[in-house]
Amino acid sequence: MSKNKYAESNIEIVKGSGEREIFSEKKLVSSLLRSGASLAIAEHIVDEIKQLIHDGMHTSEIYKRAFQMLRKQESFPVAYRYNLRNAMMELGPEGFVFEKFIGEIFKQMGYKVKVGIIMEGWCVEHEVDVSAKKDDTHVLVECKFHNSTGYKTDLKVALYVRERFQDIEKKHEHENPTGSRCHEGWLITNTKLTSKAIQYSECVGLKVVGWGYPKRGQGNLEDLVVQSGIYPVSLLFSLSKQQRHQLLQNNVVTCNQLIKNPAALAAIGISNNKFTPILKEASDLCSSKISVV
């Protein structure tokens, strides 16, 4: 298969949003290349997928098949990079696990962090998902978690996050008129954002981080995860989906936390003789160099 010549298809697949679209070989190749796969491997996987695809097939099933092939044919970091978005989707269904995960990223970045606190605004009290302080900077983060890749965080979310931040900021400035601390309002979501949400946020100076925004290498959610080296336990292949969910519910959200607290495995019914491969995978993941490409 030539890099620039991909066959046209009339097969319709179903996206996470429920919308149907024509299957694109080029799009699948691009997603594999972004994970760090070689062109030869990416095109080989697409050739295999073409033999399996059928009208009405869900993108999640295509992803699963591609991922299984990638694990067999590519390096450790590439497979994990390709699986990262899916692993982020497992940080639910409630949003509090995602909030804790974002808090751990800010801790790694050198901030003093509190998760799920109440702060007074000028008009009313507000629940702040993540409060992060470092030097003279105080970051207030609103975390928006969605269970479907097809859902986009929209303008109304950006509007109310900005309004809440301004109410808190007004209270602080009234009580500390000569204070030097700089406040920043952030909106972080595990999905994509609508164009209007992005346009508004850029206009008013609201820091927005989502999947694919800003551009790769400029601080999107994937970048924050990779650059911090803070990976969710939902990435671990050696655990079943149920076991991963149990760890998350027991407040073991990251691989680093699991390494420091291996007893968490026993707490969910895993026998001691099975600890080694799980902890090794977590350790290998934390020490791996998954590039931002």
N, C-alpha and C positions, 0 to 999 in steps of 0.2 A: 504494500500500500504506500503510495506516495504521500509525503507530508502535506502537499498542497492539493491533492486530489482525493476527495472522499465521495463515495457513492451517495447519490440522492436516495432518499427512502420515502415510501408512502405509508409507513407503519406509524400509527398514532400511539403514543404512550401517555400515561396519566401522571401528572405532577403531584407534589404533596398538597397543593391547593385544591386538587380535584380537576384542574384544567387539563385539557388534552393538547398535545403538541406533537409535531412530527419528530421522530427519533433522529438525532443528529450525531453521526459518527465523529464529526469534527469537535462537537462540544464534549463528548466523552473523552476523546484523546486529550483535549485541552485540560480537562480536570485531572487526568492522570499525570500529565506533564507538570502541572502546578504542584503536585505532590512530590515531584522529584523523580518520577519514573523516566526511564530512557524512552526515546521515540520508538525504538524497536519493540520494547515490551508493551508500551501503550497501544501500538497498532496491532500487536499480536492479541492483546486482550479484547480489543474491539472486534477483531475477526472472529474470536470465539463467541463473544456476546451476540454477534449477528446470527449465529446458528441457533441461538436460544430465544431470541426476541420474537414477540408476537403482538398483534394489535390489542391494545388495552392493558398491556403490561405496565406495572407501576414503576416509577423511577427508583423507588426504594429497593425493589427486587433487582433491578439492573445494577444498582450500586452494590448490593450484597454480593452478586455474582462477580462483579469486577474486583471487589475487595478480596474475595476468596482467591482469585487468580493472582492478584498482586502480592498477597502474602507468600505464595509459593515461588514467585519469580523475581521478586525485588528485595532490596535490603530492608533491614529492621526499621530505620527511620521513615522510609517512604510509605510503608504500609500503615504505620501509625499516623503519619501526616494525612493520608487519605481518609483514615477513620475518625479524625478529630471532630469533624462536624457532627457525625452520628453520635459520638461519645458525649458531646455537649448536650444533645437532645435527651440523653438519659438523665440529666441533672434535674429531674422533675418527678412527678407532674407538678408538685408545688414549687413555688419560686424561691423558697428560703434556702434550698441547697445551692442554687445558682448564686445567691447573694453571698453565701459563705465561701464559695469558690472564688468569686471576684475579690472578696476580702483577703484571701490568701495570696492572690496575685499582688495586691497593694502592699501586703506585709513584705513580700519578697523584694518589692521596689523600695523598701526602706521606710514605709509609712507606719505610724501607730494607728491601728485600725479598731473600730467598733462596728459591729453588725446589728442592725435592727434596733436603732435607738429612737427616742422621741426628742425632738428639738422644738423650742419655742420660736414661732414666727411673730411678725408684727401683729397679725390678725388672729391666727390660730396656731395650735400645735401641729407638728408634722412628724410622721414616721419616716425616718431616713434609713434606707437599706444599708448603705455603707458610709461611714464617716472615717476619712483618712487624713492624718495630719503629719506633716514633715516640714521642719524649719518654720517658715512663715506662710506655708501653704496649707489650706484646709479644703479638701475635696469632699463634696457631698454627692454621692452616687445614687441614682435611681436605677435599679436593675429590672429589666423586663424580660421574663422568660416565656417562651412559647414552645408548645409541644410539637409543632409542625413547621417544617422548612417552608411550607407554602404561605405562612403568615408573615406579613410585613408590619413592622412597627411604624405607625402612621403619624400624621401631623398633630392630631389631638393629643397624643401622648407627649410629644415634644412641647406642645403648648402648656400642658399642665405641669410638666416637670420644670419648665422655665418659671412659671408663676410661683410654684412652691419655693424654688430656690431664691427668687427675689424677695418673698415674704420673710424667709429666714435671714437673708442678707440685710434687709432693712432693720430687723430687730437687732442684729449684731452691731451695725453701724450706729444705731441710736445709743446703744450701751457702751460702745467703744469708739467714740468719734475720732480719736487720734491713734487708733490701733493700726499696726503695720501688717497684720495678717491678711493675706490675699485669699479670697474665697473663690472656688471654682465649682460650677455645677456640671455634672456629667450624667449622661444617659447611656447605659450599656445594655445591649440586647444580644441574644444569641441568634437572632435571625437578621434578615435584611431590613432595610428601611425604605420607605417610599421616597420618591424624589422631592415631594413637598416637605416632608419631615427634614430631609437633608438641607433643602434650600432655606427653610426657616431657621434651623439651628446654626447654619453658617452665618446668617444675617444677624442674629442676636448674640452670637458668641457662646452658644451652648455647646459644650464638648460632647460629641456623639461618637460612640463606638459600636459597630455592629459586625455582622458577618459580611466581609467584603467591603466594608467602609470604615475608615478611609481606604485608599488603595493599598494593595499588598506592599509591605515594607514601610508604611507610613502610620502604623499604630492601630490597625483594625483588631478585632477580637482574636483572630488567629495569631497575629503578631504578638499580642500581649501574652498569650499562652506560651508560645514557642520561646520568646525572648526571656520570659521569667523562669522557664523550666518547671512551671507548676502545672502538672497534668492531672486530670481527674481519674479516680479509680475506675471509672466507667470505660477507660481505654484498655483495661487489662484483659487479654484474651484468655488467661488461665483461670478466670472466674466466670461462672455462669451469670446470665443477666439477673437472676434472682439474688445471687450472692452480691453482685455489685450494688443492687438496690438496697440490700440489707446494710451494707457498709455505709452507704450514703445516709440512710435513716438513722444510723448510729453515730453520725457526725464525723465519719472518716471519709472525707471528701477528696483528698489528694493522695497521690502516690507517696509523697514525702511523709504525710501523716501516717500512712499504713506502715512504712518502713520503721518509723519511730515507735509505733504501737502494734507490733505483730500479734499481740493478744487479742486484737480486734477480730482476727480470723477465727480464733477459738470461740469468741462470743457469738458468731453466726453459725457455729456448728462444724467448722472445718477442722479436721484432725491434725495433730502436730506434724505427722509425717508428710503432709501435703503443703506445709508452710514454705519449704525451700524454693520450689519452682515459682510460686506466686511472688515471693519477696525478691527473687532474682529478677523476674520480669519487671517489677516495679523499680528496682535499682537500675537495671539496664536502661529503662525508659528515662529515668531522671538524669542519667549520665550521658544519654545519647545526644548527638548534635543534629537536631532536626532543623534544616535550613529554612530561612524565609526566602522563598523564590518568587 
